[in-house]
Amino acid sequence: MMRLRFIGCLCIGLLCSQWASAALDLELTRGVVGSVPIAVVPFVNDINSVPGDTSLTAVITNDLNNSGQFNVTNPAVEVPKSIDKVDFKAWQKRRVNDVVIGRVTSLMGGRFKLTVQLLNVFANTASGNQDPQSAVLFNESFSTDTAGLRTLAHHISDMIYQKLTGIRGVFSTKIAYILVQRPINQKPIYSLEVADQDGFNEQTLLRSYQPIMSPAWSPQGTQIAYVSFEQGDAAIYIQNLQTGQRRVVSHFAGINGAPAFSPDGSSLALVLSKTGNPKIYTLNIASGQLTQLTHGYAIDTEPSWAPDGKSILFTSSRGGSPQIYQYQFATGTVQRLTFSGNYNARASFLPDEKDIVMMHRGAGLFGIAKQDLSNSRVEVLSQSGNDESPSISPNGRMVLYASQYAGRGVLAVVSIDGRVKLRLPAKQGAVQEPAWSPFLS
């Protein structure tokens, strides 16, 4: 068998060849009824040189729209040059709750200064105070170069989202996924991609003629663990995203799969078949020490740590069909968690550990579901028949998963209450096995 040939780069900072051009395209397919009306007014001197041939205003507008929490308008009004020029009564008539305004100023050396304000339209009306400053929810200034404009726009979107919802935004986070391309009369090409959460700025970590699977982020977002078959069989690698350096951490005979970082980043949970059937182990990354957690003849796979590090969820066939179980480190005991449906897999805790999100089959269709651990109630969030590999956003509000659309693998996003849905169709190739990064700062 032909061994793997590297035909791409290993460093996240480099973009690789024509095959890496499969940008994702975020598309809101369902938003929240009664979402908050907000206006993002074109910034004074806004520029169209933001990476992606767009503007700061457009990036912020897209972020807020795609959250499903906001109804963003960008009406044709005169751009106010300062807060005291804002016509609050006009915005009130348009039934807008909040307004975002800003100004871009060119600096020396190709840098820019951005000043942005978030204003509550009804604040001074409710208080009887006509001072425009009473409407200011925040007033911030930033400096960056052209390359940093898009990142800055995401940061501003995060600020707006948190100020108006009380929840930390995820617009500055990243996603990892596997892209599979099948050129005519050629072998499939697998690549490990990392992109902004909106699919922009996709960059290739690794490309191979052999399968790559199961990307998993470290808690700090500085490393990714994954499975690669480049040596002819499965091995688990950890790769540093800043330097591109990587190393093999597990290459035992048989299965090496499903790596998952512990909350403190010191260990991996993984699946090995050292004793025959696949079992859950932990691996101390520094020392290499292995500890077997599960035993018996069943297939145990897909480990996922609890946020407090005291337990691990995993999928097992020990009950006759794939179901979710929980291993407790303190006692070494295993408890079955799921009973609704004949197939539940790939589970993860929400940040508060009160619910889990999982792949769930009901009525013969695969979908994404949430289970309340206090009463075992299952709520289906999405069920197209091909939904799998759920990954929860770091704020616990959205779930990224793999699905099918127009006959190819795509990524999709659903809110934790099932009311907001997004699709990220791949322009070239099939996308699968997504992983949402932690907060990166």
Stockholm file with secondary structure:
# STOCKHOLM 1.0

chainA/1-441         MMRLRFIGCLCIGLLCSQWASAALDLELTRGVVGSVPIAVVPFVNDINSVPGDTSLTAVITNDLNNSGQFNVTNPAVEVPKSIDKVDFKAWQKRRVNDVVIGRVTSLMGGRFKLTVQLLNVFANTASGNQDPQSAVLFNESFSTDTAGLRTLAHHISDMIYQKLTGIRGVFSTKIAYILVQRPINQKPIYSLEVADQDGFNEQTLLRSYQPIMSPAWSPQGTQIAYVSFEQGDAAIYIQNLQTGQRRVVSHFAGINGAPAFSPDGSSLALVLSKTGNPKIYTLNIASGQLTQLTHGYAIDTEPSWAPDGKSILFTSSRGGSPQIYQYQFATGTVQRLTFSGNYNARASFLPDEKDIVMMHRGAGLFGIAKQDLSNSRVEVLSQSGNDESPSISPNGRMVLYASQYAGRGVLAVVSIDGRVKLRLPAKQGAVQEPAWSPFLS
#=GR chainA/1-441 SS CCCCCCCSCSCTTSCCTGGGCCCBCCEEEECCTTCEEEEECCCBTCCSCBTTTBCHHHHHHHHHHHTSSEEEECCCCCCCSSGGGCCHHHHHHTTCCEEEEEEEEECGGGEEEEEEEEEETTHHHHHTCCCGGGGEEEEEEEEEEGGGHHHHHHHHHHHHHHHHHSSCCCTTCEEEEEEEECCTTSCCEEEEEEEETTSCSCEEEEEESSCEEEEEECTTSSEEEEEECTTSSCEEEEEETTTCCEEEEECCSSCEEEEEECTTSSEEEEEECTTSSCEEEEEETTTCCEEECCCSSSCEEEEEECTTSSEEEEEECTTSSCEEEEEETTTCCEEECCCSSSEEEEEEECTTSSEEEEEEEETTEEEEEEEETTTCCEEEEEEEEBCEEEEECTTSSEEEEEEEETTEEEEEEEETTSCCEEEECBSSSEEEEEEECCCCC
#=GC SS_cons         CCCCCCCSCSCTTSCCTGGGCCCBCCEEEECCTTCEEEEECCCBTCCSCBTTTBCHHHHHHHHHHHTSSEEEECCCCCCCSSGGGCCHHHHHHTTCCEEEEEEEEECGGGEEEEEEEEEETTHHHHHTCCCGGGGEEEEEEEEEEGGGHHHHHHHHHHHHHHHHHSSCCCTTCEEEEEEEECCTTSCCEEEEEEEETTSCSCEEEEEESSCEEEEEECTTSSEEEEEECTTSSCEEEEEETTTCCEEEEECCSSCEEEEEECTTSSEEEEEECTTSSCEEEEEETTTCCEEECCCSSSCEEEEEECTTSSEEEEEECTTSSCEEEEEETTTCCEEECCCSSSEEEEEEECTTSSEEEEEEEETTEEEEEEEETTTCCEEEEEEEEBCEEEEECTTSSEEEEEEEETTEEEEEEEETTSCCEEEECBSSSEEEEEEECCCCC
//
